[in-house]
Amino acid sequence: MGQSKENTLPASQIEQTAIKDQQHVWHHLIQHKPFEETPPMMVVSGEGMRVKTDTGAEYLDAVSGAVWTVNVGYGRERIAKAVYEQTKTMNFFSGCMGNIPAAEYAQMLTDVMPGLDRVYYSNSGSEANEKGYKIVRQLAYQKSGGKEHGKKHKILYRDRDYHGTTITAQTLRGLWPDLYKANEDNDIYKIVSVAINDIADFEAKIKKYNTGKYKTAGFLHEIVLMNFGGVLLGKDYLQKAYELCAAFDTPTFCDEIQSCMWYPGMFLYN
Ligand SMILES: Cc1ncc(COP(=O)(O)O)c(C=O)c1O
């Protein structure tokens, strides 16, 4: 960390912005009480791996935007120009229609995802997972000609994975407070927790939830548990879990929001 005078905003502006923040911004996943006394750090600019605050303090950002999201770094002109040009040409149109960047990028992505041939665009990781829950339930519905409607809908998840902050995403994680934890037998939540890297538990649960009234519609998992210290999912575990999923006609879907197609050959099991 260092100080750099030329990047310091006028004191009056710093103060005014801090007041606006204190009065109007509802921050993500954080207690607000301390902000009544001291406003949060205001990050105002960035270049490469470094960010600057409104008071001119400079930080080396080793966690990519605090939540591992700015992997390309800050202030990238090529990206800024491309966004500018595209925004001028066509800034938004509903995904019901086609557009050039979406088609081009889908082709680029599917080229590096053997076995997968279609891309659905979402606004966030939580939303992408929500789509996944819907897709596997719809698949079960379609495959059964409607017979499995409301029955084959349980989602298996691993109890130390993280899948986002929508209500469903929060229920699909063992680390949230009790308020959010779901009872796996409760039909509202439609989820089943399996212990991390414990194939015996996985086998017991997938059997249990395919013998009664309800069945499993999908298995959601992170390959590398980034929010749990970067724990790697065991390859033998994964292979066996995928075999069990195939035996119980349960599609698997990976949440690679942080690991980003890390696992070589993972699609072989799908
Ligand atoms: C593995 C994983 N899944 C889902 C999410 C949720 O993504 P978002 O915050 O964009 O909703 C995250 C976010 O950190 C994540 O790390």
The ligand as an ORCA input file, in Angstrom:
! r2SCAN-3c Opt
* xyz 0 1
  C     -18.675    -21.254     -7.346
  C     -19.617    -20.093     -7.369
  N     -20.885    -20.292     -7.759
  C     -21.783    -19.274     -7.803
  C     -21.403    -17.996     -7.440
  C     -22.435    -16.894     -7.472
  O     -22.120    -15.962     -8.442
  P     -22.772    -14.496     -8.406
  O     -22.213    -13.812     -7.198
  O     -22.343    -13.881     -9.691
  O     -24.258    -14.671     -8.305
  C     -20.085    -17.743     -7.036
  C     -19.677    -16.399     -6.627
  O     -18.629    -16.174     -6.040
  C     -19.170    -18.820     -6.982
  O     -17.916    -18.649     -6.564
*
